[in-house]
C-alpha cells in the first residue's frame, strides 16, 4: 500500500464555500487525476475513503462538495436542495467546473488526464461536465442516470460508464432507457451495467439516519461496481503511463 496524504480544500461554488477532500499518492511527479462526486446527501467519509483508495492506486483524487460543507441527513432537506439542482444543468456544471479548477490547479495532477466519477447527484454533475464538452478521459455514474438538454450529449469526448440497480425505483427502466437512448443518439462510447436485485444507492454502506424509499445497500454489488469503475479508469486513464519513479 502506498503512502497517501490528504488535505481539505475550500473553494467557491453555487454561492457557497465548498469543502473538498484531496488525496495525493506517494511520490512527487504528476499523476492522472479523478473527480469523485457524492450522493445527494453530500460529501461524507464514504467518498473521502474512495478518494484515498484511488490515491493508493496512484491517482490524484478530489472528492468534491455539494452543499457548502454540510451533510444533509434529513431526506426532505436533501430533496429540497437536490431536486432544483438536478433540474438546472448550468448549476450542476458550475459545481463541477469549480471542483475541476481546484483539481487542475493541484501541482501533482496532470491537467490533461482527468476522469470524473460520481454517485447520484455527484454522478449527474460528472455527466454535465461531459455534456459541457470538458476534455475528460472517462465518466462514471452510479444511480445518477440523468438525461441532459437535447443534443448536448454529442459534446461528450470520452467513454461513459453507468451502473444502476435493477430494483431502483428512482432510476426505473424508463429512465434507464431514456439515458441510453440519449447516449446512443449522440454517438457516445457508453456502457450500462444493471446490478440484479439492487436498490438505489446500493453502493453506499448503511447509514444511521432516515433514507428515502427505495434506498438500500447491496454489499456484493457495491464491491462489483467499485471494481468496474477501477477497471474503467485502468482502461481510459492508466497510471502505468507515468514514468517509473516519478
C-alpha positions in Angstrom: 0.0 0.0 0.0 1.3 3.4 -1.0 1.5 6.3 1.4 -1.4 8.7 0.8 -1.5 12.3 2.0 -4.8 14.2 2.3 -6.0 17.7 3.0 -9.2 19.7 2.9 -9.6 22.4 0.2 -12.1 25.3 0.4 -13.3 26.8 -2.8 -16.4 28.8 -4.0 -19.3 27.3 -6.0 -23.0 27.7 -6.2 -22.8 30.8 -3.9 -21.3 28.6 -1.1 -17.9 27.8 0.2 -17.3 24.2 -0.7 -15.1 21.9 1.4 -13.5 19.2 -0.7 -11.2 16.3 0.2 -8.0 16.0 -1.8 -6.0 12.7 -1.7 -2.5 12.6 -3.1 -0.5 9.4 -3.9 3.1 8.8 -2.9 5.9 10.4 -4.9 6.5 13.9 -6.3 5.6 13.6 -10.0 2.4 14.4 -11.8 -0.3 11.8 -11.9 -3.6 11.3 -13.6 -6.5 12.7 -11.6 -10.1 11.8 -10.7 -13.0 13.9 -9.5 -15.3 12.0 -7.1 -18.8 13.2 -6.7 -21.0 12.3 -3.7 -24.7 11.2 -3.3 -27.3 13.9 -2.8 -26.7 13.8 0.9 -23.3 15.4 0.3 -19.7 14.7 0.9 -19.1 12.1 3.6 -16.4 9.7 4.8 -17.6 7.2 2.1 -16.4 9.5 -0.7 -13.3 10.6 1.2 -12.3 6.9 1.6 -12.9 6.4 -2.1 -10.7 9.3 -3.0 -8.0 7.8 -0.7 -8.4 4.4 -2.3 -7.8 6.0 -5.7 -4.7 7.7 -4.4 -3.4 4.4 -3.2 -3.8 3.2 -6.9 -1.7 6.2 -8.0 -4.3 8.9 -8.8 -4.7 12.4 -7.5 -8.3 12.4 -6.3 -10.6 15.2 -5.2 -13.9 14.2 -3.5 -16.0 17.4 -4.2 -18.6 19.0 -2.1 -22.3 19.7 -3.0 -23.7 21.7 0.0 -21.1 24.0 1.4 -19.6 21.6 3.9 -22.9 20.2 5.0 -24.1 16.7 5.0 -27.9 16.6 4.6 -29.1 13.6 6.6 -32.7 14.7 6.6 -34.3 13.3 3.3 -36.7 16.3 3.0 -33.9 18.8 3.3 -31.8 16.8 0.9 -34.5 16.6 -1.8 -35.4 20.3 -1.3 -31.8 21.2 -2.4 -31.1 18.4 -4.8 -34.2 18.4 -6.9 -33.8 22.0 -8.1 -30.1 21.4 -8.6 -30.8 18.3 -10.8 -33.2 20.3 -12.9 -30.6 23.0 -13.6 -27.7 21.8 -15.8 -25.9 25.1 -15.5 -25.8 25.0 -11.7 -24.5 21.4 -11.9 -21.9 22.4 -14.3 -20.9 25.4 -12.1 -20.3 23.0 -9.2 -18.4 20.6 -11.4 -16.2 23.2 -13.0 -15.3 24.8 -9.6 -14.1 21.4 -8.4 -12.3 20.7 -11.7 -10.5 24.0 -11.4 -9.2 23.0 -7.9 -8.0 19.7 -9.2 -6.3 21.2 -12.3 -4.5 23.7 -10.1 -3.0 20.9 -7.9 0.7 20.6 -8.9 0.6 16.8 -8.6 -2.4 16.5 -11.0 -1.9 16.2 -14.7 -4.5 18.7 -16.1 -4.7 16.8 -19.4 -5.6 13.4 -17.8 -8.7 13.7 -15.7 -11.7 11.5 -15.2 -14.9 12.2 -13.3 -16.9 9.6 -11.3 -19.9 10.2 -9.2 -22.8 8.8 -7.3 -26.4 10.0 -7.5 -26.3 13.8 -7.7 -22.5 13.7 -8.0 -22.8 11.4 -11.0 -25.2 13.8 -12.6 -22.6 16.6 -12.1 -20.0 14.4 -13.8 -22.3 13.8 -16.8 -23.0 17.5 -17.1 -19.3 18.2 -17.3 -19.2 15.8 -20.2 -22.2 17.4 -21.9 -20.4 20.7 -21.5 -17.6 19.5 -23.6 -14.9 19.1 -20.9 -11.9 17.1 -22.0 -12.2 14.1 -19.7 -10.7 10.7 -20.2 -13.7 8.8 -18.7 -17.0 9.4 -16.9 -18.7 7.0 -14.5 -22.0 7.5 -12.8 -23.7 5.2 -10.3 -27.5 5.5 -9.9 -27.3 9.0 -11.5 -28.6 8.4 -15.0 -29.9 11.9 -15.6 -30.6 12.9 -19.2 -29.5 16.3 -20.4 -30.7 19.0 -22.7 -31.4 17.9 -26.3 -28.3 17.4 -28.4 -25.7 18.3 -25.7 -24.5 14.7 -25.2 -22.8 15.0 -28.6 -20.2 17.1 -26.9 -19.0 14.2 -24.7 -15.5 13.3 -25.6 -14.8 10.2 -23.6 -16.3 6.8 -22.7 -19.3 6.9 -20.3 -19.9 4.0 -17.9 -23.2 3.8 -15.9 -24.3 1.5 -13.1 -27.8 1.1 -11.7 -29.7 -1.4 -9.5 -32.4 -3.4 -11.3 -34.9 -2.6 -8.5 -34.0 1.2 -8.2 -37.4 3.0 -8.2 -35.7 6.4 -8.5 -33.9 5.3 -11.7 -36.6 3.0 -13.2 -36.4 1.2 -16.6 -37.9 4.2 -18.4 -35.2 6.5 -17.1 -32.5 4.0 -18.0 -33.9 3.7 -21.5 -34.0 7.5 -21.9 -30.4 7.8 -20.8 -29.1 5.0 -23.0 -31.1 6.4 -26.0 -29.5 9.8 -25.4 -26.0 8.3 -25.3 -26.6 6.2 -28.4 -28.1 9.0 -30.4 -25.1 11.2 -29.6 -22.6 8.5 -30.7 -21.1 8.2 -27.2 -19.0 5.2 -26.3 -21.3 4.1 -23.5 -21.9 1.1 -21.2 -24.6 0.4 -18.7 -24.4 -2.3 -16.0 -27.6 -3.3 -14.3 -26.9 -4.9 -10.9 -29.6 -7.5 -10.3 -31.7 -7.1 -7.1 -30.1 -3.8 -6.1 -31.9 -0.7 -5.0 -31.0 3.0 -5.3 -27.6 3.9 -3.7 -26.8 0.2 -3.4 -23.1 1.1 -3.3 -23.4 3.2 -0.1 -22.9 1.5 3.3 -25.8 1.6 5.7 -26.4 5.0 7.5 -27.8 5.8 10.9 -30.4 8.2 9.6 -33.7 8.0 7.6 -33.3 7.5 3.9 -35.9 7.9 1.0 -37.9 4.9 0.0 -36.1 2.6 -2.4 -32.6 3.1 -1.0 -30.6 0.1 0.3 -27.1 -1.3 0.5 -26.1 -4.3 -1.5 -22.6 -5.3 -0.4 -21.7 -7.7 -3.2 -22.8 -5.3 -5.9 -21.1 -2.4 -4.2 -17.8 -4.2 -4.5 -18.5 -5.1 -8.1 -19.4 -1.6 -9.0 -16.2 -0.3 -7.5 -14.2 -2.9 -9.4 -16.0 -1.9 -12.6 -15.1 1.8 -12.0 -11.4 0.9 -11.3 -11.3 -1.1 -14.5 -12.7 1.8 -16.5 -10.0 4.1 -15.1 -7.3 1.5 -15.8 -8.6 1.3 -19.4 -9.0 5.0 -20.1 -6.7 6.7 -17.6 -3.9 4.2 -16.7 -1.4 5.2 -14.1 1.1 3.0 -15.9 1.6 5.8 -18.4 3.6 7.7 -15.8 7.4 7.2 -15.9 8.8 4.9 -13.2 9.9 6.7 -10.2 8.0 9.9 -10.9 
